[in-house]
Amino acid sequence: MNARSCVGPQNRNAGEFIVAKPDKKQIEASAKSGNNKTGLIVIAALVAILAAVGLYFVNTKSAADPNAPKMDPQSAALMEAGPLEDIVLGDPKADNVIIEYASMTCPHCAHFYTEVFPEVKKKYIDTGKAKFIFREFPLDGLAVAASMLARCSGKDRFYPMVDGLFETQETWAVPGADGKEKLKLIAKQAGFSEESFDKCLGDKELFDKIVAVRKKAHEEYGVDATPSFFVNGKRLSGIGIESFDAAIEGKPEPEPEQAPNG
């Protein structure tokens, strides 16, 4: 397992649509102002999501041996239609396909988006050499809720919303009701109203599909940590730009990072 990954129990330009980046001071001040009845209803809904996801994580089929070498899936199988429609960033006809499985609450995923992805995008996506597909692999209930909000933003706003959530992750990805309330404030700054926020998180069909994406990735492709990347069906051993260079341009692949002992 890569040392820079999260395990469970950015500067991306996606057109003219822009999600305003939340102001951290504003979020903190708003979170302390108290919850109204709607806020309490939303928190109850998020608690239900957390419980449902936790139940799934307990009952889901585990990989045979997490330490055994993983087989790369067939590229065609990896690209087949899944529970949720893939939203493509870049030229849909690009020769190379980068697929990422990520959790919105994973700090290593946020690090990738702020530190590595801009270079990947500039070098491969903006030049038409590769297209990028983000797939949900939530590691907790709050990550599911954040993924639902990104999907509810619509195709044109999906990647800006993902970026905004990762860039402000340290503000809202905190335990308990405080994190849930701050996520609501982020959504409002991104254009959600009370009504649209409640409707999104109450969409059981969307919830089920996001969980199904995770289940399929885990059981069929051996994904067990985030972020996980596949380039043209080949599983990357690292998350640095060198790993993408190796997969796309055939450059020497760096040695995988090992988790520190202790």
N, C-alpha and C positions, 0 to 999 in steps of 0.2 A: 504494500500500500504506500502511496506517495506520502511523504511527510507533511506536505501541505494539502491536507484534505480534511473534510469534516465527515464524521460518521454518526449514524443514528442509533436509538435503542434498538461613469465611464464615458465616457466621451463618445457615445455612439450617435451618429447622425442618421435619423430615420425620416428625413423629409422635413416639411415645413412645420409639422406639429411639435410643440415643445411643452414639456411638463415643467412647470415652475419648480425649482429646487426649494424644498422647505427650509425655513430659517430655524436653526436649532434653538435660539432663544425664544422664538415665538412658540415653538412646540412645548418647551419646558413651562412657559408661562400659562399656556392654554391648558396643559395637563393638570396644573395646580388649581384651576379655576372651579373645579367641581364637575360632577356628571349630572346630566339631566336624565329624564326618563328614557329618552331615545338611546342615550349612551349606555344606560344599564341594560336595555334590550340587546344592543349590539354586543356588549360584553358577554351576555348570556349566550348569544349565538356563537361567539368565538369559543366559549368554554365547551359548547356542544361539539364544535369542530375539533377541538383539542382531544376530547374524549373519544370521538370517532376515529381519529387518526391514530391515537394511542392503541385502541383496540385492534386496528388493522396491523400496526407494527408488531404487536404481540402474536397475532395469528398468521401473518404472512409466511409463506414458505421460504426458508433460509437457503443460501447457497450451501452446497455439500461441504466445502472446505474453504473458508475465507482466505487461507494462506496458499492454496493451490494455484498454480498458474492458470490464468483465465484465457479461454479460447476467444479469438475475435469472431464476432458474428459475421455472417454473410452481408455484404454491403446492401444487397437488394432487400434482405430481411430487415435491416436497420432502417431502411427508407420506406418500408411499406406503411400504409395508412394506419395510424394508431387511434387511441381513444379521443385525442384532441388533434385538431388540424395544426400542422406545422406552420409557423409564421416565419417566412424566409427573409433574412437580411442580406442584401446584395443581389447580384445577378442570378436569377433562378436557373439560368442555363450555364452557370460556371462549371468548369470541369471538376473542381474539388468541392467536397462537402465537409464542413466542420459541424459536428453535433455536440452540444454540451448538455449534460445533465447537472442541474444545480439546485441548491436550496436557498431560498431568499434570506434565511437567517444564518447561513454559513459564512463565517468571517473570511475563510480562504477564498470563497466565491467572490466576495466583495473585493478582496485584494486583487484577484485576477482582473476584475472589471476596471479597477482604478489604475492598476500598474502595468498590466500586460495586454489587455484587450485593445487599447488604443493603437498599439503597435501592430497587433494582428490585423486589426481593421484596416489600418493604413497600408500595410504591406500586401494583404491578400484580398480583402473584401472590397475595398474602394477601387482596386485595380482590376476587378473582375476575375481574379484567379480562383476565388473561392466564394461560396455562399455559406451563410451561418444560420444554424437552427438551434434555438434554445428550447430545451424540454425540462419540465418540472420534475424535481425529485425532492419533495419536501421532507425535512427531517423532524418536523414538529408541527403542531397545530397552527402556530403563528405564521410559519412559512407557507402553509396551505392558504391561509387567509390572504397573505400578501400576493401569492400566485393568482388567487381568484380575482383580486383587484386589478392585476396587470391584464388578465384576460378580459375583464369587464371594460377595460379602457378602450378596447377595439383594436383592430389590426394596425391601424396607422399610429396609434399611441402606445402600442404594446411595448416596444423596445425603449422608448423614452421613459415609460413608467418603470420598467425593470431597472434601467439605469438610475433613476431617481431613488428607488428603494435601496439599491446597493450603496449608492453614494451617501445616503443618510442612515445606513443600517445601524450604526452605533447609537443613534438617537432613539430608535423605536424597537430594536430587537433585544428587549429586556424581559425578564420573567414577570409573570403575573399580570394583573389587570392594567398596570401602568403601561406595559408594552402594547397591549391591545388598544388602549385609549390613544396612545401616540400614533399608532398605525392609522387610526381613524383621522387624526389631524393631518397626517401626511396625505391621505386620500383626499381630504377637503382642499388642501393646497394644490392638488393635481386636478381639481375640477369636479370632484364628486360632491353631490349634495347628501343631506341626511338620508333622503329617500333612495337615491341610487346606491349609496353605500350599503344600506340595509338590504336592498333587493339583491345586490351582488352576493353578499355573504350568506343570504338565504337561498341561493340557487343550489339545490341539492344535486341536480344533474351535473353542473359544473364541478362541484366538489367531488362527486363520484368519478368523473373523468380524469381529474388531476391525480387522484389516488390511483386510478387504473394505469396512468402513464408511469407512475413510480413502480407499481407492481410489475408491469411488463418489462421495464428496464432491469429490475432486480432479478426476476425469474428467468428472463430469456437472454439478457445480455450481460448478466453478471455484475451489474452496477451495484456497489455497496458503499460508496463514499462520494462526496462532492467536493470540488467539481470533478466530473469525469468527462473525458473528451474522446471522440472518435473522429478520425479523418479518413474519409473514403473507406470506412469500415474498420480501420486499424485503431486499436485502443492506444492512446498516448500514455507513456509512463511518467510524464511530467507535465507541468502547466506553464513552463517558461516559453519564450518565443523560440528557443532552440528546438523544442520538441515539435513545434509547428513547421519550422524550417526542415527538419528531418523528414516529416511525413509528406510535405508538399513538394519540396525541392530535392529530396534525396540526400541531404547533407548528413554527416555523421550524427547519430543520435546520442545525446548526453546520457550519462549513467543515471538511472533513477535515484531520486533522493531517498535516503533511509530515515525512518523515524528515529530520533535520539533515544538512547537507552535511559531507562529510569523515568 
